Amino acid sequence: MQDLASRITANPDQCGGRPCIRGMRVRVSDVLDLFVAGLTSQEILRELPYLEPEDLQACLQYAARQIDHPILVSR
């Protein structure tokens, strides 16, 4: 799993600092949008042949980890 996390990079000088795949100008959000649009992994890999299956897994893992955090509520 650690190898998947290393596939996601963030560079303030690239794509506005948004998370990208392996330093390329393919944002995690771009890949997630393709999944939301209904494309399968195989279709995404055909559309973006420079990506690898592990890149897609890393995007999904990144998204899951971003939403899995405690939210503190003050009362």
C-alpha atoms as an extended CHARMM CRD file, in Angstrom:
* protein
*
        75  EXT
         1         1  MET       CA              0.0000000000        0.0000000000        0.0000000000  PROA      1               0.0000000000
         2         2  GLN       CA              2.8340000000        2.4200000000        0.7050000000  PROA      2               0.0000000000
         3         3  ASP       CA              3.9460000000        2.1210000000       -2.9210000000  PROA      3               0.0000000000
         4         4  LEU       CA              0.5240000000        3.3530000000       -4.0300000000  PROA      4               0.0000000000
         5         5  ALA       CA              0.8000000000        6.4810000000       -1.8780000000  PROA      5               0.0000000000
         6         6  SER       CA              4.1690000000        7.3010000000       -3.4410000000  PROA      6               0.0000000000
         7         7  ARG       CA              2.4740000000        7.5400000000       -6.8540000000  PROA      7               0.0000000000
         8         8  ILE       CA              0.6090000000       10.6930000000       -5.7880000000  PROA      8               0.0000000000
         9         9  THR       CA              2.7090000000       13.8380000000       -5.8950000000  PROA      9               0.0000000000
        10        10  ALA       CA              2.0270000000       17.4910000000       -5.1930000000  PROA      10              0.0000000000
        11        11  ASN       CA              4.1870000000       20.2770000000       -6.5710000000  PROA      11              0.0000000000
        12        12  PRO       CA              3.2180000000       23.9020000000       -5.9150000000  PROA      12              0.0000000000
        13        13  ASP       CA              4.5490000000       24.8240000000       -9.3810000000  PROA      13              0.0000000000
        14        14  GLN       CA              2.4370000000       22.2280000000      -11.1970000000  PROA      14              0.0000000000
        15        15  CYS       CA             -1.3610000000       22.1430000000      -11.5570000000  PROA      15              0.0000000000
        16        16  GLY       CA             -1.7410000000       24.6980000000       -8.7930000000  PROA      16              0.0000000000
        17        17  GLY       CA             -0.2710000000       22.3040000000       -6.2400000000  PROA      17              0.0000000000
        18        18  ARG       CA             -3.1010000000       19.8270000000       -6.6990000000  PROA      18              0.0000000000
        19        19  PRO       CA             -2.2870000000       16.1340000000       -6.2460000000  PROA      19              0.0000000000
        20        20  CYS       CA             -1.0660000000       14.5590000000       -9.4840000000  PROA      20              0.0000000000
        21        21  ILE       CA              0.0550000000       11.1380000000      -10.6190000000  PROA      21              0.0000000000
        22        22  ARG       CA              3.8010000000       10.4840000000      -10.5790000000  PROA      22              0.0000000000
        23        23  GLY       CA              4.7220000000       14.0980000000      -11.3090000000  PROA      23              0.0000000000
        24        24  MET       CA              2.7190000000       14.1610000000      -14.5310000000  PROA      24              0.0000000000
        25        25  ARG       CA              0.1080000000       16.7950000000      -15.2530000000  PROA      25              0.0000000000
        26        26  VAL       CA             -2.6720000000       14.2980000000      -14.6560000000  PROA      26              0.0000000000
        27        27  ARG       CA             -4.5220000000       15.2960000000      -11.5130000000  PROA      27              0.0000000000
        28        28  VAL       CA             -6.0440000000       12.7930000000       -9.1340000000  PROA      28              0.0000000000
        29        29  SER       CA             -9.3280000000       14.6680000000       -9.6000000000  PROA      29              0.0000000000
        30        30  ASP       CA             -9.1360000000       14.0830000000      -13.3780000000  PROA      30              0.0000000000
        31        31  VAL       CA             -8.9750000000       10.3300000000      -12.8710000000  PROA      31              0.0000000000
        32        32  LEU       CA            -11.7290000000       10.3950000000      -10.2480000000  PROA      32              0.0000000000
        33        33  ASP       CA            -13.9200000000       12.4100000000      -12.6350000000  PROA      33              0.0000000000
        34        34  LEU       CA            -13.4620000000        9.7150000000      -15.2770000000  PROA      34              0.0000000000
        35        35  PHE       CA            -14.6070000000        7.0540000000      -12.8000000000  PROA      35              0.0000000000
        36        36  VAL       CA            -17.6090000000        9.2250000000      -11.8680000000  PROA      36              0.0000000000
        37        37  ALA       CA            -18.4470000000        9.5920000000      -15.5670000000  PROA      37              0.0000000000
        38        38  GLY       CA            -18.7860000000        5.8160000000      -15.6750000000  PROA      38              0.0000000000
        39        39  LEU       CA            -15.5410000000        4.7820000000      -17.3340000000  PROA      39              0.0000000000
        40        40  THR       CA            -14.0070000000        1.5070000000      -16.2520000000  PROA      40              0.0000000000
        41        41  SER       CA            -10.3650000000        1.1520000000      -15.2960000000  PROA      41              0.0000000000
        42        42  GLN       CA             -9.6620000000       -0.4250000000      -18.6720000000  PROA      42              0.0000000000
        43        43  GLU       CA            -11.3140000000        2.4850000000      -20.4880000000  PROA      43              0.0000000000
        44        44  ILE       CA             -9.3420000000        5.0350000000      -18.4860000000  PROA      44              0.0000000000
        45        45  LEU       CA             -6.1040000000        3.2230000000      -19.2560000000  PROA      45              0.0000000000
        46        46  ARG       CA             -6.9880000000        3.2670000000      -22.9640000000  PROA      46              0.0000000000
        47        47  GLU       CA             -7.7310000000        7.0050000000      -22.8100000000  PROA      47              0.0000000000
        48        48  LEU       CA             -4.5590000000        7.7270000000      -20.8180000000  PROA      48              0.0000000000
        49        49  PRO       CA             -2.0910000000        5.0310000000      -21.9590000000  PROA      49              0.0000000000
        50        50  TYR       CA              0.7930000000        6.5110000000      -19.9670000000  PROA      50              0.0000000000
        51        51  LEU       CA             -0.9790000000        5.5870000000      -16.7300000000  PROA      51              0.0000000000
        52        52  GLU       CA             -0.6400000000        2.2270000000      -15.0240000000  PROA      52              0.0000000000
        53        53  PRO       CA             -3.2970000000        0.2380000000      -13.1520000000  PROA      53              0.0000000000
        54        54  GLU       CA             -1.5220000000        1.0610000000       -9.8790000000  PROA      54              0.0000000000
        55        55  ASP       CA             -1.9750000000        4.7710000000      -10.6260000000  PROA      55              0.0000000000
        56        56  LEU       CA             -5.7380000000        4.3020000000      -10.6810000000  PROA      56              0.0000000000
        57        57  GLN       CA             -5.6130000000        2.3670000000       -7.4160000000  PROA      57              0.0000000000
        58        58  ALA       CA             -3.5080000000        5.1370000000       -5.8950000000  PROA      58              0.0000000000
        59        59  CYS       CA             -6.1040000000        7.7510000000       -6.8940000000  PROA      59              0.0000000000
        60        60  LEU       CA             -8.8900000000        5.7770000000       -5.2590000000  PROA      60              0.0000000000
        61        61  GLN       CA             -6.7860000000        5.2020000000       -2.1550000000  PROA      61              0.0000000000
        62        62  TYR       CA             -5.9390000000        8.9090000000       -1.9870000000  PROA      62              0.0000000000
        63        63  ALA       CA             -9.6170000000        9.8660000000       -2.2070000000  PROA      63              0.0000000000
        64        64  ALA       CA            -10.5950000000        7.3490000000        0.4680000000  PROA      64              0.0000000000
        65        65  ARG       CA             -7.9420000000        8.6540000000        2.8380000000  PROA      65              0.0000000000
        66        66  GLN       CA             -8.9400000000       12.2670000000        2.2430000000  PROA      66              0.0000000000
        67        67  ILE       CA            -12.4750000000       11.6530000000        3.4320000000  PROA      67              0.0000000000
        68        68  ASP       CA            -11.5350000000        9.3590000000        6.3220000000  PROA      68              0.0000000000
        69        69  HSD       CA            -10.6050000000       11.8380000000        9.0020000000  PROA      69              0.0000000000
        70        70  PRO       CA            -12.2560000000       12.8840000000       12.2390000000  PROA      70              0.0000000000
        71        71  ILE       CA            -14.3010000000       16.0420000000       12.2950000000  PROA      71              0.0000000000
        72        72  LEU       CA            -14.2150000000       17.9090000000       15.5830000000  PROA      72              0.0000000000
        73        73  VAL       CA            -17.3600000000       19.7460000000       16.5350000000  PROA      73              0.0000000000
        74        74  SER       CA            -17.3270000000       22.3430000000       19.2830000000  PROA      74              0.0000000000
        75        75  ARG       CA            -20.3600000000       22.7170000000       21.4780000000  PROA      75              0.0000000000
